[in-house]
């Protein structure tokens, strides 16, 4: 849980939640001979110890990112973070159908907002816990439900949180925020990605072995039509963003239950 991942380092060690510690090695033995990890990967210029990561949605507010990395994930993505705090959709908003192995979620971007998340990231930076070799923290940003200027919301996300992120994700994939998926359309997507990449390029450049600026990726829905996919592919190439993340919750319900 996020609560367990955000516990102090010593307590996480006691419970065997930190990779490479004596108790963890006792519970989960690893070979003594250190060999090249076949899961190591170069991701947008970021060298990761392994390619298995934790997607956005688990730790929405960057409360336990270090704890999850310490468990052995190659990267952890915090978010989605919106400019202003918002509660998300009314509860209940998660529904399980065990016999069909199905989960239906309608969270709706519940978020602590930029200010609180930025404070948490600043504290991690002050403790030298950001930009650690072999692992990465991504920041996933979105728009507020009541916002009338979606481009501004994403630009603010990059401005406020970009300097703390190994990579940035522009989330236009959720079905639970009205109008969000419309931002995947050609003209709207081009306007959005041009604005966020311009803002990313204005961030302070970093020194070291990784990228000087955080890579920008866009997260798209699984329900995009073939025509929509061609539009997205064209826009992502034209705007020069670094990658595409697929996917999010489907709105399909034709699975036979």
ZISUL-V295926 format. One line per field, one symbol per residue. phi: phi as a letter, one per 30 degrees, with the letter a starting at -180 (. if undefined). A space follows every 50 residues. Layout:
phi=???
//
This chain:
phi=.ddddcdeeedddedicbdidedddddbebedddcdddcdacchicdcda ccbcddjdcdbhcbddeddddkddabcckdccecdbdiddddbbbcbedc hbbccbdihdadjeedddddddddddchcchdeibbcccccbcdecdcbd ddddddedddcedccdaccccbcddcceiddddddeddddedddddddde dcdddcckddddbdecbcccddcddddddddddddddddiddlbcbabdd cdbccib
//
